[in-house]
Amino acid sequence: MTQVPYRNGGAKDAPVHALAAYVTVDGKTVAKIEPVHTQGWNKKQLDIYVRSCLSSLHSKYGTTSFAEKEVLDISVHSCPICNQ
């Protein structure tokens, strides 16, 4: 499962502006969690949301965590919520 945090400047240590995720099987996206604005959330709120996402996808796809190499930090300027 791939986690997609949108951050200021795309820096890994910047606060998370929005968060999305998707699951791929054999190179095809089979599930997608649409971006949610997380701007202003504290670490505990963000952790609860991430665990909720993992839980909902675990029952269908068996995902238990985000692989560290599967985290795509993207600049806040590419946030699909802000760019609608």
C-alpha positions in Angstrom: 0.0 0.0 0.0 1.3 3.4 -0.9 0.9 6.4 1.4 0.8 9.8 -0.3 1.3 12.7 2.1 1.2 16.2 0.6 3.7 18.5 2.5 5.0 22.0 2.1 7.9 21.7 -0.3 7.5 17.9 -0.3 10.0 17.8 2.7 9.7 14.6 4.8 9.9 16.6 8.1 7.3 19.2 7.1 3.7 19.0 8.5 1.3 16.9 6.5 -1.1 19.1 4.6 -3.2 16.3 3.1 -3.1 12.5 3.0 -4.1 9.9 0.4 -3.3 6.3 -0.2 -3.7 3.5 -2.7 -3.3 -0.2 -3.0 -1.8 -1.8 -6.1 -1.9 -5.4 -7.1 0.2 -6.5 -10.1 0.7 -2.9 -11.1 -3.0 -2.0 -11.1 -4.6 0.3 -8.6 -7.3 -1.7 -6.9 -8.2 0.6 -4.0 -7.8 4.3 -3.4 -8.4 6.5 -0.4 -9.1 10.0 -1.6 -7.0 12.8 -0.2 -8.2 14.3 3.1 -7.0 17.7 4.4 -4.9 17.0 7.6 -3.6 20.5 7.9 -3.6 21.4 11.6 -4.0 17.8 12.8 -1.7 16.8 15.6 0.4 13.6 15.4 -2.2 11.6 17.4 -5.0 12.6 15.1 -2.9 11.7 12.0 -1.9 8.4 13.6 -5.6 7.5 14.3 -6.6 8.4 10.7 -3.7 6.3 9.2 -4.6 3.3 11.5 -8.3 3.7 10.4 -7.2 3.6 6.7 -5.0 0.5 7.3 -7.8 -1.2 9.1 -10.4 -0.6 6.4 -8.0 -1.9 3.7 -6.6 -4.8 5.8 -9.9 -6.7 5.7 -10.1 -6.8 1.9 -6.4 -6.7 0.8 -4.5 -7.9 3.9 -2.4 -4.8 4.1 -0.9 -4.3 7.6 1.3 -1.2 7.1 2.7 1.2 4.6 6.1 0.0 3.2 8.6 2.7 4.0 9.7 2.7 0.3 6.1 3.2 -0.7 5.6 6.7 0.8 5.5 9.3 -1.9 6.0 12.8 -0.4 4.5 15.3 -2.7 4.5 19.1 -2.6 1.4 20.8 -1.1 1.2 22.7 -4.4 0.1 19.4 -6.0 -2.7 18.9 -3.5 -5.7 17.7 -5.5 -8.2 19.2 -3.0 -6.7 22.7 -3.2 -6.4 22.5 -7.0 -10.0 21.7 -7.8 
